[in-house]
Amino acid sequence: MTKVLLCSEGKTDHGYDTYSDGEYTHTDGVIQVFLQKLAHEETLAFIVRTHSEVKGFAIIPNPNKLAPKNLVFGRKLAAIAQKEACRCIAYHRDEDNKGFDHVYNQIRGYLSVADECGIRCLAIVPMHMTESWLLSDANAFPSMPSKPALPRKPEETWGKPESEFHPKRYLKRVLAQFHRYPSTDEFAEVAEKSNAEVLLKRCPVSFRRFYDDMNALFPLCKSAREEETD
């Protein structure tokens, strides 16, 4: 089992906790589903922190007061990962039409501090939004979506928040034809039923990067696990 510190935007991405009979039960979100799907036989245990929780985490100030803010954020991620005994950090943020390479490289900059601490890191940047990945595989829905159909190029589907082509609104319209509505559970179910090979073809930029990074990351984790059992 590999412990992963997952830093993401909201509960549709990282799930939520339900309290009952004195115990908390966690329900995974979309990003956890995709991470576990691409981790092959490796079992992942997630420690979740939102972006705001990481920003509010207290660390010893860096003596270099001119250190860029992104490095401060990276130091906080590394400190939390070390505190929670996490071998990996997965940082998720939507691209939001700001330029895929720009956002991806920015996040890799945040993670460089953790890399230097020997923590394996993963930047997860759906283009344009996580919903774009969920608009990729027709087999993830009860039947073939038709009103509307899935977009021909999910990664390029974009519009203003009030536009029917905005990924969130587009996915809402797709779900509505099956009398289903946006929620953490619905999104996680679509992610679970989505085929990685389909997403690689339909989202050749951001899902391909995620897929390749996962393949590079988890053989390292698997080797570390095997060393522990020797």
matplotlib code that plots the C-alpha trace (Angstrom):
import matplotlib.pyplot as plt

x = [0.0, 1.2, 0.1, -0.6, -1.1, -3.8, -4.2, -7.2, -9.9, -13.1, -15.2, -16.2, -12.4, -11.3, -14.6, -16.2, -16.6, -19.9, -20.3, -22.5, -22.5, -19.3, -17.3, -16.3, -16.8, -15.0, -16.4, -13.8, -14.0, -13.1, -9.4, -9.0, -10.9, -8.7, -5.5, -6.5, -7.5, -4.1, -2.1, -2.6, -2.2, -0.9, -3.4, -3.4, -4.3, -5.2, -4.5, -6.6, -5.9, -7.5, -5.5, -6.7, -5.7, -2.2, -1.9, -2.9, -0.4, 2.2, 5.9, 9.2, 9.8, 12.5, 15.5, 15.5, 12.7, 12.8, 11.8, 9.0, 5.5, 5.3, 8.3, 6.6, 3.6, 5.8, 7.6, 4.2, 3.2, 6.4, 6.0, 2.5, 3.6, 6.4, 4.2, 1.6, 4.3, 3.2, 5.6, 3.8, 2.1, -0.6, -1.5, -4.7, -5.8, -7.9, -6.3, -9.3, -8.3, -5.1, -2.8, -2.1, 1.7, 1.7, -0.4, 1.4, 4.8, 3.7, 2.6, 5.8, 7.5, 5.5, 6.4, 10.2, 10.8, 9.1, 11.1, 14.3, 13.0, 12.8, 9.0, 7.6, 5.2, 2.5, 0.9, -2.7, -4.0, -7.2, -7.7, -9.9, -11.6, -12.0, -15.5, -13.7, -12.4, -15.9, -17.3, -15.1, -16.5, -20.1, -20.0, -19.7, -23.4, -26.5, -26.9, -25.4, -25.8, -27.7, -29.3, -26.6, -24.2, -20.7, -18.4, -16.1, -13.1, -13.8, -10.5, -11.4, -14.9, -15.1, -17.2, -18.2, -19.7, -23.2, -22.6, -23.9, -20.4, -18.8, -17.6, -19.7, -22.9, -22.2, -21.8, -24.9, -26.9, -25.6, -26.5, -30.0, -31.1, -30.7, -32.5, -29.2, -27.7, -24.1, -22.7, -19.6, -21.2, -22.4, -19.0, -17.1, -19.4, -18.7, -15.0, -15.1, -16.9, -14.6, -12.1, -8.5, -7.9, -10.9, -9.7, -6.2, -7.8, -10.3, -8.1, -4.7, -3.1, -3.9, -5.1, -2.1, 0.2, -1.5, -1.3, 2.4, 3.3, 1.4, 3.3, 6.6, 5.6, 4.3, 7.0, 9.2, 6.6, 6.3, 10.1, 10.2, 7.5, 9.4, 12.6, 10.6, 9.6, 13.1]
y = [0.0, 3.5, 6.5, 9.5, 13.1, 14.4, 18.1, 19.1, 21.7, 20.4, 17.4, 16.3, 15.8, 14.3, 13.0, 13.5, 12.1, 10.8, 10.6, 7.8, 5.8, 7.4, 6.7, 8.5, 6.8, 8.3, 8.3, 8.9, 11.6, 11.6, 12.2, 9.3, 7.0, 7.9, 7.6, 4.1, 3.1, 3.9, 2.6, -0.9, -3.4, -0.9, 0.0, 3.7, 5.2, 8.9, 11.7, 14.7, 18.4, 21.2, 24.0, 26.3, 23.9, 23.6, 27.4, 27.6, 25.0, 26.5, 25.8, 27.2, 30.4, 30.1, 32.2, 33.4, 35.9, 36.4, 32.8, 32.7, 32.0, 28.8, 27.4, 28.2, 26.3, 23.4, 23.4, 23.1, 20.2, 18.4, 19.0, 17.6, 14.6, 13.9, 14.4, 11.9, 9.5, 9.8, 8.5, 10.4, 13.8, 14.2, 17.8, 18.4, 21.7, 22.4, 24.2, 26.6, 27.8, 29.3, 27.2, 23.5, 23.7, 26.9, 25.4, 22.0, 23.6, 25.9, 23.0, 21.1, 24.2, 23.9, 20.2, 20.7, 21.2, 17.9, 16.2, 17.4, 15.8, 12.4, 12.5, 11.3, 13.9, 14.0, 17.0, 16.3, 19.0, 18.2, 20.4, 22.5, 21.0, 17.6, 17.4, 17.3, 13.9, 12.8, 13.8, 11.3, 7.8, 7.1, 3.7, 5.4, 6.5, 4.4, 4.6, 6.6, 10.3, 12.1, 15.3, 16.4, 13.9, 13.9, 16.5, 15.4, 16.9, 17.0, 18.8, 21.6, 22.1, 25.5, 28.5, 31.1, 29.8, 30.6, 28.9, 25.5, 24.6, 25.2, 21.7, 21.9, 22.9, 20.5, 17.5, 18.6, 18.5, 15.1, 13.7, 15.4, 13.2, 10.2, 12.0, 12.3, 15.4, 16.6, 15.3, 13.7, 10.3, 10.7, 12.0, 9.2, 6.6, 8.1, 8.1, 4.5, 3.4, 5.4, 3.4, 4.7, 3.7, 5.7, 8.7, 8.5, 8.8, 11.5, 13.6, 13.2, 16.2, 16.2, 12.6, 11.3, 13.4, 12.1, 8.5, 8.7, 10.4, 7.7, 5.0, 6.7, 7.1, 3.8, 1.5, 3.5, 3.1, -0.6, -1.0, 0.8, -1.5, -4.6, -3.3, -2.9, -6.6, -7.9]
z = [0.0, -0.9, 1.1, -1.1, 0.0, -2.4, -2.7, -4.8, -5.2, -3.8, -2.7, -6.2, -6.8, -3.4, -2.0, 1.4, 4.9, 6.4, 10.2, 11.5, 14.8, 16.0, 12.9, 9.7, 6.4, 3.4, -0.2, -2.9, -5.5, -9.2, -8.8, -6.3, -8.7, -11.6, -9.5, -8.2, -11.7, -13.2, -10.2, -11.5, -8.7, -6.2, -3.5, -2.6, 0.8, 0.6, 3.0, 1.6, 2.0, 0.1, -1.4, 1.3, 4.0, 2.6, 2.5, 6.1, 7.3, 9.6, 8.9, 10.2, 8.1, 5.4, 6.3, 2.7, 2.9, -0.8, -1.5, -4.1, -2.8, -4.9, -3.1, 0.3, -0.9, -2.0, 1.4, 3.1, 0.9, 1.7, 5.4, 5.4, 3.4, 5.8, 8.8, 7.4, 6.2, 2.6, 0.0, -2.8, -3.4, -6.0, -6.7, -8.7, -10.3, -13.4, -16.3, -16.5, -20.0, -18.7, -20.9, -20.2, -20.3, -18.2, -15.4, -15.5, -15.3, -12.5, -10.4, -11.1, -9.7, -6.5, -6.3, -6.9, -3.1, -2.3, -5.1, -3.5, -0.2, -2.0, -2.2, -5.5, -7.0, -9.5, -11.2, -12.3, -14.7, -16.6, -19.6, -19.3, -16.3, -14.6, -16.2, -19.6, -18.7, -17.6, -21.0, -22.9, -22.6, -23.7, -22.1, -18.7, -19.0, -18.9, -22.7, -25.5, -24.7, -27.4, -26.0, -26.1, -27.4, -25.9, -27.4, -30.3, -28.5, -24.8, -24.0, -26.3, -25.1, -23.4, -22.8, -20.3, -17.0, -18.3, -21.7, -22.5, -23.7, -20.3, -19.1, -15.9, -17.7, -20.6, -18.2, -16.3, -19.5, -20.4, -16.9, -17.1, -20.0, -17.7, -14.8, -13.0, -11.4, -10.7, -7.4, -6.0, -6.2, -9.8, -11.0, -9.2, -10.9, -14.3, -13.6, -12.4, -15.6, -17.9, -19.9, -19.7, -23.4, -24.5, -22.5, -24.0, -27.5, -26.6, -24.2, -25.9, -24.1, -20.4, -19.8, -21.8, -19.6, -16.4, -17.8, -18.6, -15.3, -13.4, -15.3, -14.5, -10.8, -9.7, -10.8, -8.4, -5.6, -6.3, -6.2, -2.9, -1.5, -2.6, -0.9, 2.3, 2.2, 1.5]

ax = plt.figure().add_subplot(projection="3d")
ax.plot(x, y, z, "-o")
ax.set_aspect("equal")
plt.show()
